Amino acid sequence: MSFVLCHFCLLSGIMAMRQTPLTCSGHTRPVVDLAFSGITPYGYFLISACKDGKPMLRQGDTGDWIGTFLGHKGAVWGATLNKEATKAATAAADFSAKVWDAVTGEEVLTLAHKHIVKSVTFTQDSNCLLTGGNDKVLRIYDLSKPEAEPQEIAGHTSAIKKALWCNNDQQILSAADDKTIRLWDRTSNETVKTLSFDVSVSSMEYVPEGEVLVITYGKTVAFYNAQSLDLIKTVDTPASIHSASLHPDKDFFVAGGDDFKLYKYDYSTKEEMESYKGHFGPVHCVRFSPDGELYASGSEDGTLRLWQTAVGKTYGLWKCVLPEELASENSDPLYCQPTEIKA
């Protein structure tokens, strides 16, 4: 795969910045989900779920391919890493979820389901795995007791798209095709609160710092308090949005959808800051890295792309230089030399 670095160009004496993402190839079908690990002593990592059935692990700040998890016999709809990047989990159309050793790449556990699995997520201590899918049931697996039956939570009337832990793993948020988001109590299995919409929710992100829930539906990006499910604000976009992610500092958020574009909005004012096209198909998923320096997007075109949060900043494979010929003429201009790196 090859990565082309972002660059600055001088036009009519004015320095203009252009966002050029790192392109991560390797998948052969649409990329439908992605997730970052936490920051580890070795950096942070990125996992992608794809309809080709071969989830991939990459270095998070460069996109360098590390390995592919082989074992599923159908499209992989969901993928996640634990904070330490020592475990991975995947959800697939072969009616199974799998747990992997993310260091060796070996399959640790296969969890059989009754239908397509769409979502997987670890508890903070990595001891339990939450799954959801087309059989409308949430399941909690105790990974220390792989032979034990999972705890089941039923209530949705259509396929579950996404399920996430919240409130220190004491509650669960789930989004389903029944046009609802539900907040569940883990102990009682009861619904705490339900949000209803006119259309199905396309994505859901939980930000524990501040207890913010980011959801997308239609052309809307909405922000809720994750504990009370009270609405904070909504932002209307020009296109149907499939995914959105809030920056760790909550200064802005990014979103992508049907028109192949990535949009960046000011979180406070709700004003569009910029938009740009890089993918050659609808954007299915977008997430900020744990340090907020970049965000990753996955698309129908089969690629992942890494976008720099602050264009021009030296970070990862993005390196800004001041050429001697420009420096001799003017001490101010910067020029980020296009550099191609093959891996």
N, C-alpha and C positions, 0 to 999 in steps of 0.2 A: 504494500500500500504506500501511497505517497501523500505527504502533507505539504501544502503550500502556505507559507506564513503570510500574515497580514502585512500591509504596507501603507506608507503615506505617499501621496503624490502631490507635487507642487503644480498648481494650475493658476496661470495669470498672476504669479507672485503670491498667491494665497495658499497656505498649507491646508489641504483637504484630507480628511481621514476616511478610509474605506475599510469596512469590516470584511475580512476574508477568513472564513472558518477553516479549521483543520478537518479534512474529510477522512473518515474512517470507513474503509471498504472491507469486504470479506463476507458479509451476508448476501444471500441470493434471493431473498424475498423481503416483504415489508417488515421494518422494525417497529414493533408495537408497544414496547415498554422498555424503560431503562431505570437504573438506580445507582446512586453513589454509595460508597462506604463512608464511614467516618474517617477522620485524619489519623493515620497510624504512623509508627516510626519509619515506615517505608513509603510515606505519601498516602494518597487516597486512590481508590479504584472504582471502576465503572463496569457494570454488567448490563447486557442488552438482551432482550427477548425478541425473537424473530419467528415468522411463520415458516422459516426453513427448518425449524426444529432443533437448531444448534445455537444455544445461548453462548455468548462470548464474554470473556473477561479482559479488561484493558486497564492500562495505567491511566488514572483519571486526568492528569494534567497534560498528557501528550497524546492520548488515544492509542498508544502502542499496544498491539495485540499481545496478550499473555498466553491465553489458551481458550479452548472451546470445550464445553461440557457435552459429552456425547452419551446418549442413552435414551432420549425421548423418541417416540415413534409418531409424532404429530407436531403440529404447530405449537410453539411455545408462546403463551399469551402474557405471562407475567414472570418477572425475575427480580430478585432482591439480594442484598448482601447484609450481613450483620455489621455492626459498627467497626469491629476489629478486622474485617475482611478475611476472617478465617473460615466462615461458612457462607454458602450461597444456597438459595432455594429457587425453584422454578415451578411454574404452573403450566400445564399443557393440555392439548386437545386429545391426548391418549388416555384421558380419564385418570391422570395421576399428577401428584406433586412430588418433586424430588428434592432431597437435601444433599448438598455436595461439600466435600472438603475443598475450600477455595484455594488452598495452598498446593495440594497435590493434584487437584482436579478429579479425584476419585468420587464415585457415587457412594453416599453413606446410607441413604434410606429412600425407599420408594413408598409413597403413601397413596394407596388405591382409593379412587373416588367413584361415584356412580354416574358422573357426567364430566363434561369439559371443565377444567379448572382454570380460572382467569386471574386469580390474585393470591399472592403469598407474602407474608411479612413476619419477621421475627420479633419477639419481645426484646426489651433492652438487654436482658441478661442472656439472650440467645437460647434459652432453655425451652421455649415454646414457639410453635409455628401456627399462625392463623391462615386459613385458606377460605376461599369463596369461589363460586362458579355457577354453572348453568343448572345445577340441581337445587338452587335457591337456599342452600343451607350453609351457615358458617360453621367451621370446625376448628377446634383448638387441640393441637397435638402436643403432648408432653414428650419432647425429644429424648428425655432420659428413660422413658418407658415406651419404646417403639411398638411393643406388642399390645399395649393398652388401647382400648377404644377411645376415640377422641370425644371431647365435649362438643355437643352439637347445639346450635342456636338457629331456630327456624322462625320465620315470620314474613320474609319477603315473598312476593307472589310471582316474581320473574327472576331471570338470571342475575346473579350478583357480578358486577363489573370490578369493584374494588373494595377491599376491606383493610382497615388500618387500626393499629392500637393507638390509644390516646389516654390522657390523664394518668401517666405513669403505669400504663398497661392495665389499668383497672376498668377501662371502658373500651368499646369498639365502635368505630364508625364504618358504615357500609353504604355503598351506592349500588343501585340495581336498576334493571330495565323497567321496573314497575313505577319509575319516575319519582322515587323517594330516596332520601338519605336518612338512615336511622342511627341513633345513638343507643348502644346497648350497655347494660351492666354485665360485667363478666361473671360475677358471682351468681346472680339470680337468673341470668339469661333473658331478662325482661327488657323491653324497649323503654328507654328513658324519654326520648323525644323523637318525633318524625318530621322531616321537611318534605313537602310535596311540590312538584314542579309540573309545568305544562308539557315538557319534553324530558327525555332521559338525560341524566347527567353524563357527560362524556369523560370527565376526569375528576380526581380528588387528590389534594395534597394536604398533609397535616404538618404544621409548623409548631413544634412543641414550645419554642421560645415565644411566649405571648399567647399561646393556645389559639392559633389562627388556622382556620380551615379554608382552603382555596378550592373552589369548584368551578367547572365550566359546563355550560349548557347552551346550545344554540350559538348565538353571537355574543354571549354574556360571560364575563368573568366575575364571580361573586366571592366575597370574603365574609366569613362568619366567625363568631366566637365558638371555638370547638367544644367548650364545656356547656354553654347555654344554648348553642345553635341560634343565637340572636344575630341578625344581619348587621354587618359592619358597613359594607358598601358594595355597589355593583358598578361594573365598567362595561360599556357597550363597545363592540369592536366591529370592523368593517366586514369580517368574514366569519363563517362558522368555525368555532374554536374547539380543538380536540384536547388541548392540554395547556396548563399555565403553571408557573412557578414563581414564588415570592423570594426575592433576594434575602439572605440571612439578616442583613441590616434593615430590611423592610423599607428601603428607599424607593425601590421600583420592582416591577415584575415583568416577566416575559411570557408570551403566549404564541401558539402556532396552531394552524388548522388547514382548512380546505384550499386556501389560495396560495399554498406553498411558502408563505412568508413567515418570518419571525417578527413579532411586534414587541416593543419595549415601552412601558408606560411608567409615568411617575405615580407612585402609590398614593401620595398625599393629594395631588391635584387631579389625578386621573387623566392627565394629558398624555397624548402619544408623543414619545421622545424620538423614536426612530422606527423604521421598518426596513427590512431588506429580504431579498430572496436568495437562497442558496441551494435549496432542495429542488428536485425535479418531480415532486409529488407531494401530496398532502402531508403535513407534519402531524404525527400521531402522539408524540411524547416530548416533553421538554422539562429539564430539571437543572437547578443550580448546583454547582459543586459545593462541598461543605465549607470551603473558605470563601466562596462567593466570587472568585476570580474569573470563573467561566461558567457557561451553561452548555449542556448537551441537548441535542435534538435528534429524534429518530423519525424516519419518514417511510412513506410508501415506496420511495425510490431505492430502498434497501441499504441506505447508508446512515451512519451516525455522523453528526457534525458538531465540532466544539467551537463555541463562539466566545470571544474575549469580552469580558464585562466592560473593561476600560480599554478601548482601542488604542494601541500604541504603547501600552505598558509592557516592559520586558517581563515575560512570565512564560514558563514552560518552553514551548518551541517558538514563541513569539519573541524576537529580539530586535530592538531598535538600535540603529547605529547612526553615526554622524560621519558621512563620507568626507575624505580630506578635500575633495574638489569643491564640495559645498561649504565646508567649514572655512576654506580660504576666502570664499566670496562673501559669506555672511555667517556670523556666529550663531544665528537664531534657528535656521531651518533644521528640521529633523527629517530623516528619510529612513524608512524601515525597509531594508533591502529584501526583495522577494527571495526566499530561500527554499529549495526543495529538499526534503529529507525522505529518504526511502527506508522502509523497515520491512 
